[in-house]
Structure formats: structure tokens, C-alpha cells
Amino acid sequence: MEKEDYKKFYNKYWVNGKSDYKYRYGVFLSWIDSGSKILDLGCGDGYLAEVMVNKKNCDVTCLDISEVALKKAGERGLKTICASVEDKLPFEDSFFDYVIATEVLEHVVSTEDVLLEMARVSKKHILVSIPNIAFWRHRLSLLMGRFPKQWVLHPKEHLRFWSVFDFKKTIEGLGLNMDRITAGSGRRFLRDLWPNLFAEQVCFKLSKRI
């Protein structure tokens, strides 16, 4: 899809769309320092950003392609920028302490470019979460001859797919450090023991190599 098509699609998505608390948000909160300056890419309606402001007293800037989503984020009192995550970010190098993209990278074609831009404008860490195509239910779907469903409304929402091992290889190829891997969903103990099999979403804490 062209960018204007993305904008129309996600504007329609967010007309009735609404975020709520996810386990992975708690993972991200545990990884950030209080009072940090944060960029939330693909922020949606600003739910996570509001949590970071209220729980960790962070200075958060929200970026999304959807004006509808950003209107909702603005109503939460958040700073917003309307832009595509695939564009060059309008910030100087190391402008933010952390750059976050939760369940965003699978929605863009140029994921590697997005990750490098995130690294450029971050000072401490890049925090991302992605769906795990190697989750046991997805493996079962493939065994039964059906492609796993990972989207909400339409297959065109997701353009890229990774297992935990695939994503680690992508990160290594970009010259970034993989500092932490934590399950973002799944049954307790099993998800932590073997996230590539038992976590439907996985969180990654990345950093630039010095």
C-alpha cells in the first residue's frame, strides 16, 4: 500500500479502535528509567504513552500515521506528531533516551530502516515487541494447512513475520546489540522458559554497539 492508503486504513481502524493494558507494557515499564525522554513510534491512541507518563514521569512524544489515533492521544494530554514510521525521523541523533515500537515493525516493509532510525535517535535503548510466528498455535495452524492469523481486521495489516531466532538474526545483521529477550504474552513459566514456542508476542531490548 502507498502511504496515503496506509493513512486511510489506520484512520478507519482507529475510529472504533481502543487500546487497553497488555502484559508487554509492564515489561517495557520495567526497562525504562523514571523521568526518561521517550519516542513512542506507532503510538496508536496513546495508551502506553500515558502509562509511561503517569507511572514513570516520562516525557513522551507520540508518532503515528493516523490523525484519528493522534486525536485520541492528544486528548490524553500527550505530545503528538503525524508521520509515517518509515520516514526519516525529524530528530537529531540521540535525541531520546528510549525509542519504543510495540507491535509496529510487522506493519512496515522497511523494518530494517525503521530499526536503524530508531537506533539513531536513541541514547540508551531501543525497545520493540513483535508477534512470534513460531508460537505453538501458529505452528499447529501450519501443520493443518492454514496460515496463522496474527492481524485484527485484515491480512494486509502485517507485512513481515519473524520467529525469535529470525528476529535475532535481523538484529545481528544491523549491527545492534540484543540485550534482553522477554516474553510479552503466554502462560507463565512456559513463556519465560521457551519464548520462541510459548510466547505469542516477544519483547526485545536493543542497543547500539559502541
N, C-alpha and C positions, 0 to 999 in steps of 0.2 A: 504494500500500500504506500501511496505518497503521503507526505506529512499532513496535508490537509485532510486526507482520508482518515488518517490516524486521529487527528483532532476531532473530526465529526464522530468517529466511532466512540472515542472515550468521552466526549461530551454527552453522547446519548447514554453511555454506560453509567455515568455519574449522576444522571437526572434522578434516578431512584437508588443509586448505589450508596451504601453506608458502611463504614468500617467499624469494627469492634476489636476488643482485645484479643491478641494472639500470643501464644506461648513464646514465639520468637522475639516479640517485643521485649519481654523480660530478659532474654539473652542479650539483646543489644544494650539495654539499660545497664546490665552488669559489666559491660565492656567499655562504657564511656565514663569519663571523669565529670564530676559536677562542675557547672559553670563553663562547659565547653562551647565552642563555636562550631555549629554543625550545618551541613548542607544535606537536605533530605531530597534525593532525586526520585521523581515519580511519586511524589508525596500523597497523591490522591486527595482525600478530604481533610488531611492534616491530623488524623487521629494520633499517629505515632509521634509526630512533632509536638503536639500538645502534651502528650505524656512526658516527653523529654524536658519540656519547659517546666511543667508542674512538679515532676519528680526529681529532676536533676538541675533545675535552674539554668538550663542551657539556652543559648542564643541560637535559634534555629531559623534557617532560610528554607522555604519550601519551593521546589521547582516541579512543574508539571506541564504537560501539553494541553490539558483540558481546562478551559476557563470555568466550566461548571464546577469541577473539583476545586479549583483555586478559590472560587467564590465561597465555598463551604469552609475552606481552610482559613480564608480571611475573616470569616465570621467567628472563628475561634481566636482571633486576635493575632494571627501569625503573619509573618512577612512572606510575600509570595512573588514568584517570577514565572511568567508564562513562556515556556520554551520547550523544545524537544531535548530529551536527554542525549540524543545523537548529535546535537550541535556542539561546537566548541563552547565550553562553559565560560561565561563572562566574568571570570575572577582571576586574580593574579595567582602565581604559584604559591602553594602552601597557605592559602587564604583561610582555610578552615582547619580545625583540629581533626574533625572526622567528616567523612562523606559516606552517607548511607544510601543504599538502594535495596529495598526489601521487596522481593517478588517483582522485579523490574527487568532484569537483564534478559530474561527469557522472552520479553516482548519486543526486543530490538534485534535487527540483523547484525549491526556492527558492534557486538558486545565487547570485543577486544578493544576497540577505540574508546568506548564508553569507560571501560575499566582504567585505561591509561589516562584519560581526562580526570577521572576520579582521583587517581594517584597524584596527578599533577597539582591539583588544588588542595590536597590534604596534607596536613603536617604530621599527624600521628598515625591514623589507621583508616583503612577503607573497610566498611562493614557491609556485607551483602548476604542476602538469602536467596536461594533458588529452589524450585521444585526438583525432586530427585526422581529421575525416570527409572532408576533401578529399585525403587520401593517395591516391596514384595507383592502388593496388589497389582502394580503395573506389570511386573514380570508374569503374574498369573494371567492378566489380560492378553499379553502377547502369546502366551502358551495356548490360550484359547482362540487365537487368531484375530484378536481385536487390538487396535492401538489404544494405549491408555488415555483416558480423558483427564486433562490437567487444567482445563480452562473453565470459565464461568458461563459465558454466553455463546462463544463461537470459537472454533478451532484457530481462526486467524489471530486470536489473542496471543498465542505462543508460537514463536518463530524459531527458538533454539531449545535444545534439550540436552541435559547432562546427567550423568551419574556423578557420585562424589569423586571417583577416580578420574573421570573425564575432566571435571572442573579443575582438579588439582593440576592436571597436565596443561590445561589452558593457562592457569596462573603461572606455572613454571615457565611457559613459553613467553610470557610477557615480562619476565624478569622481576616478578613480585614475590614477596615472602608470604607463605601460608602460615600464620601464627597460631590460629585456633580453628578447629572444626567442631561444631556443636549441633546436635540435632535440634531442629526447630519445631518438631512435632513427633507424634508417635507414642507408643506405650512406654511408660517409664521403665528404666533399666535396659530394655531391649534396644530402644533408640540410641542410648548412650553407649551400649556395648558394640553395636554394629550399625551405625547410621546409614551406610550405603544400602542396607537391606530393610531396616525397620523405621527409617525416618522419611516421611513424605516430603518435608522441607528440611533444608540444612542451612545453617548459618556459618559464615566464614569471616574470620578476622584477618585482614591482609595488611601488609605494609610495604613501603618502598625499600629496596636494597640500597644500602649506603656505599 
